[in-house]
Amino acid sequence: MTDLVVAGAGMAGLAAAAEARRLGAEPLVLEKLDRPGGSMRLSSGVVWRHRSLELFHAECPDGDERLQRLLFERLDDDLGWLESLGAPVVERETGNPLTIGTRFDPTGLTDVLVRAAGGGAPGATSGVRLGEPLREPPTLVSLILATGGFGAGRELLREHVTPEADHAFLRAAPGSTGEGLRVGLAAGARSSAGLDQVYARAMPAPPARIGEDDLVRLSQLYARHADVTNERGERYDTATWSEIDVAQWQLRQPRARAWFAVPVARLEERVRERSVGSMIDAAERAGAPVRRDEDHVTVETVAGVTTTLGGLAIDEHALVAPGVFACGADAGGIATGGYASAPAAALVFGRTAARAARGAVP
Ligand SMILES: Cc1cc2nc3c(=O)[nH]c(=O)nc-3n(C[C@H](O)[C@H](O)[C@H](O)COP(=O)(O)OP(=O)(O)OC[C@H]3O[C@@H](n4cnc5c(N)ncnc54)[C@H](O)[C@@H]3O)c2cc1C
């Protein structure tokens, strides 16, 4: 019989379960979907931190500074731990001079973590059990909530984030509908700051066809090179390298739509490894409305909700209520007011929660 239940087999839950096993526990991981990995498996696999703690504070000014410090101080060791488990490294850089991190192969990373979490035997009393959601908190055992926030929960998004939630595109795995938040609050947890904030990306607007494997490839990450307007013709000038500000703005505009008009002269500009023109071509091939004239190419985009940034308020041990811990996107208040790596927070606070649940320090 297990004494630790982990809800969610994504980045945070698997890291927590793997760490708990390392400490001698036999955790049971409940996963709602019939596959492990959550949004982590669909992402580009980059796990990163800011180059300095000061920069982290400055870029996420409303986040909890104690949690930011822990994340900053622990991430490098935790990345080394992932590698020691056999997680396949694709690149040791992020391509962004402001950040440091590692790009893993997301499928390989999922497989390695599932193994380290005890494997996936059906009906087992420990390890990873697929297709089995946490609905109510278990009794007499510790619980780690790692259900990935509420990005896939339309009602919660409408309540906390935007009245345009029904028009938004879900740029994430479909499982994260907010049970972690609900169960945590019912257990006595408080909600964190920034419950209205999300990380999102502009995506090709309907009738574009976008499969789960296209979520990274079809992102439209060139607001800095475009005139961005809503359907009333109101303009937004992006102010961040991550473009999280324009995505959050777009999510609150009519039908979560924005038009990106790029001067033809800027189509060759590069954003990381892609050119602006190639991102637009990919959107057009997927079926998005694209208008081309002599001077501009204009793409209709829809805000794609990737992950929520607000959630349950955690302490330094990821505790939210007696015997209940939260990590990953279920734990909010870390990147509030800006953008930091969600998988990094999931990794660090997943391991932190497991150590605390096992009574190990820190
Ligand atoms: C295409 C894409 C690109 C991304 N790019 C970035 C990026 O550039 N930067 C960034 O910071 N983040 C990015 N992310 C987000 C990041 O991958 C996730 O936020 C990260 O995986 C967080 O880890 P998590 O464990 O909280 O959630 P997840 O990895 O999503 O895991 C949560 C798991 O919990 C499961 N679950 C939900 N409800 C229940 C329940 N009731 N019972 C049991 N299980 C449940 C879900 O099915 C899921 O498997 C991206 C995501 C995607 C999809």
The ligand as an SDF file (V2000), in Angstrom:
LIG
                    3D

 53 58  0  0  0  0  0  0  0  0999 V2000
    3.5150   23.0660  -27.5550 C   0  0  0  0  0  0  0  0  0  0  0  0
    3.9310   23.4690  -26.1800 C   0  0  0  0  0  0  0  0  0  0  0  0
    4.9960   24.3300  -26.0220 C   0  0  0  0  0  0  0  0  0  0  0  0
    5.3620   24.7590  -24.7460 C   0  0  0  0  0  0  0  0  0  0  0  0
    6.3700   25.6380  -24.6260 N   0  0  0  0  0  0  0  0  0  0  0  0
    6.6740   26.1190  -23.4250 C   0  0  0  0  0  0  0  0  0  0  0  0
    7.6800   27.0990  -23.2850 C   0  0  0  0  0  0  0  0  0  0  0  0
    8.2990   27.5190  -24.2510 O   0  0  0  0  0  0  0  0  0  0  0  0
    7.9240   27.5900  -22.0530 N   0  0  0  0  0  0  0  0  0  0  0  0
    7.2330   27.1530  -20.9610 C   0  0  0  0  0  0  0  0  0  0  0  0
    7.4830   27.6280  -19.8880 O   0  0  0  0  0  0  0  0  0  0  0  0
    6.3070   26.2050  -21.0500 N   0  0  0  0  0  0  0  0  0  0  0  0
    6.0050   25.6940  -22.2420 C   0  0  0  0  0  0  0  0  0  0  0  0
    5.0480   24.7470  -22.3580 N   0  0  0  0  0  0  0  0  0  0  0  0
    4.3040   24.3610  -21.1610 C   0  0  0  0  0  0  0  0  0  0  0  0
    4.9930   23.2810  -20.3530 C   0  0  0  0  0  0  0  0  0  0  0  0
    5.3100   22.1920  -21.1680 O   0  0  0  0  0  0  0  0  0  0  0  0
    4.0690   22.8200  -19.2370 C   0  0  0  0  0  0  0  0  0  0  0  0
    3.6370   23.9400  -18.5280 O   0  0  0  0  0  0  0  0  0  0  0  0
    4.8570   21.8830  -18.3290 C   0  0  0  0  0  0  0  0  0  0  0  0
    4.8110   20.6350  -18.9250 O   0  0  0  0  0  0  0  0  0  0  0  0
    4.3580   21.9520  -16.9230 C   0  0  0  0  0  0  0  0  0  0  0  0
    4.4710   20.7120  -16.2670 O   0  0  0  0  0  0  0  0  0  0  0  0
    3.2550   20.1480  -15.4280 P   0  0  0  0  0  0  0  0  0  0  0  0
    3.7210   18.8860  -14.8620 O   0  0  0  0  0  0  0  0  0  0  0  0
    2.7210   21.2050  -14.5700 O   0  0  0  0  0  0  0  0  0  0  0  0
    2.1180   19.8730  -16.5320 O   0  0  0  0  0  0  0  0  0  0  0  0
    2.0230   18.7190  -17.6030 P   0  0  0  0  0  0  0  0  0  0  0  0
    3.3770   18.3520  -18.0800 O   0  0  0  0  0  0  0  0  0  0  0  0
    1.0400   19.1490  -18.6350 O   0  0  0  0  0  0  0  0  0  0  0  0
    1.4010   17.4960  -16.7940 O   0  0  0  0  0  0  0  0  0  0  0  0
    0.1580   17.5340  -16.1530 C   0  0  0  0  0  0  0  0  0  0  0  0
   -0.4770   16.1500  -16.2200 C   0  0  0  0  0  0  0  0  0  0  0  0
   -1.5580   16.0390  -15.2920 O   0  0  0  0  0  0  0  0  0  0  0  0
   -2.6020   15.2960  -15.8960 C   0  0  0  0  0  0  0  0  0  0  0  0
   -3.8710   15.5390  -15.1960 N   0  0  0  0  0  0  0  0  0  0  0  0
   -4.7080   16.5890  -15.3140 C   0  0  0  0  0  0  0  0  0  0  0  0
   -5.7630   16.4490  -14.4630 N   0  0  0  0  0  0  0  0  0  0  0  0
   -5.5790   15.2860  -13.8020 C   0  0  0  0  0  0  0  0  0  0  0  0
   -6.3190   14.5920  -12.7910 C   0  0  0  0  0  0  0  0  0  0  0  0
   -7.4510   15.0830  -12.2710 N   0  0  0  0  0  0  0  0  0  0  0  0
   -5.8450   13.4000  -12.3410 N   0  0  0  0  0  0  0  0  0  0  0  0
   -4.6900   12.8860  -12.8480 C   0  0  0  0  0  0  0  0  0  0  0  0
   -3.9570   13.5070  -13.8060 N   0  0  0  0  0  0  0  0  0  0  0  0
   -4.3720   14.6940  -14.2650 C   0  0  0  0  0  0  0  0  0  0  0  0
   -2.5760   15.7790  -17.3200 C   0  0  0  0  0  0  0  0  0  0  0  0
   -3.2850   14.9130  -18.1850 O   0  0  0  0  0  0  0  0  0  0  0  0
   -1.0810   15.8400  -17.5870 C   0  0  0  0  0  0  0  0  0  0  0  0
   -0.5900   14.6080  -18.0630 O   0  0  0  0  0  0  0  0  0  0  0  0
    4.6750   24.2600  -23.6180 C   0  0  0  0  0  0  0  0  0  0  0  0
    3.6470   23.3580  -23.7640 C   0  0  0  0  0  0  0  0  0  0  0  0
    3.2700   22.9520  -25.0460 C   0  0  0  0  0  0  0  0  0  0  0  0
    2.1410   21.9880  -25.2000 C   0  0  0  0  0  0  0  0  0  0  0  0
  1  2  1  0
  2  3  1  0
  2 52  2  0
  3  4  2  0
  4  5  1  0
  4 50  1  0
  5  6  2  0
  6  7  1  0
  6 13  1  0
  7  8  2  0
  7  9  1  0
  9 10  1  0
 10 11  2  0
 10 12  1  0
 12 13  2  0
 13 14  1  0
 14 15  1  0
 14 50  1  0
 15 16  1  0
 16 17  1  0
 16 18  1  0
 18 19  1  0
 18 20  1  0
 20 21  1  0
 20 22  1  0
 22 23  1  0
 23 24  1  0
 24 25  2  0
 24 26  1  0
 24 27  1  0
 27 28  1  0
 28 29  2  0
 28 30  1  0
 28 31  1  0
 31 32  1  0
 32 33  1  0
 33 34  1  0
 33 48  1  0
 34 35  1  0
 35 36  1  0
 35 46  1  0
 36 37  1  0
 36 45  1  0
 37 38  2  0
 38 39  1  0
 39 40  1  0
 39 45  2  0
 40 41  1  0
 40 42  2  0
 42 43  1  0
 43 44  2  0
 44 45  1  0
 46 47  1  0
 46 48  1  0
 48 49  1  0
 50 51  2  0
 51 52  1  0
 52 53  1  0
M  END
$$$$
